[in-house]
């Protein structure tokens, strides 16, 4: 039995209306998101790459493929740093 149908034989108008409303909202969000993505696609990707360039040290002036490689390395560095700090914290019981 589906969670929304508990105690209802399918004729509960409130639950049926809620399901219809949820479907309608989902469709609208999907349609709005797809329109926004198609219209502003290039700009939003450029903005995201620009933000990534500012976040990654030494990311300025790199091509996108080199930026992604540098980002992967930076993520690994941050994970290593986090593990080191967690180990030191456990060792000194901080």
CORPEKA-V896741 format. One record per backbone hydrogen bond with DSSP energy under -1.0 kcal/mol. NH is the residue of the N-H (numbers start at 1). CO is the residue of the C=O. If there is no record, write none. Layout:
BEGIN
nh=NH co=CO
nh=NH co=CO
END
This chain:
BEGIN
nh=5 co=2
nh=6 co=3
nh=8 co=5
nh=16 co=12
nh=17 co=13
nh=18 co=14
nh=19 co=15
nh=20 co=16
nh=21 co=17
nh=22 co=18
nh=23 co=19
nh=24 co=20
nh=25 co=21
nh=26 co=22
nh=27 co=23
nh=28 co=24
nh=29 co=25
nh=30 co=26
nh=31 co=27
nh=32 co=28
nh=33 co=29
nh=34 co=30
nh=35 co=31
nh=36 co=32
nh=37 co=33
nh=38 co=34
nh=39 co=35
nh=40 co=36
nh=44 co=40
nh=45 co=41
nh=46 co=42
nh=47 co=43
nh=48 co=44
nh=49 co=45
nh=50 co=46
nh=51 co=47
nh=52 co=48
nh=53 co=49
nh=54 co=50
nh=55 co=51
nh=56 co=52
nh=59 co=56
nh=62 co=59
nh=67 co=63
nh=68 co=64
nh=69 co=65
nh=70 co=66
nh=71 co=67
nh=72 co=68
nh=73 co=69
nh=74 co=70
nh=75 co=71
nh=76 co=72
nh=77 co=73
nh=78 co=74
nh=79 co=75
nh=80 co=76
nh=81 co=77
nh=82 co=78
nh=83 co=79
nh=84 co=80
nh=85 co=81
nh=86 co=82
nh=87 co=83
nh=88 co=84
nh=89 co=85
nh=90 co=86
nh=91 co=87
nh=92 co=88
nh=94 co=89
END
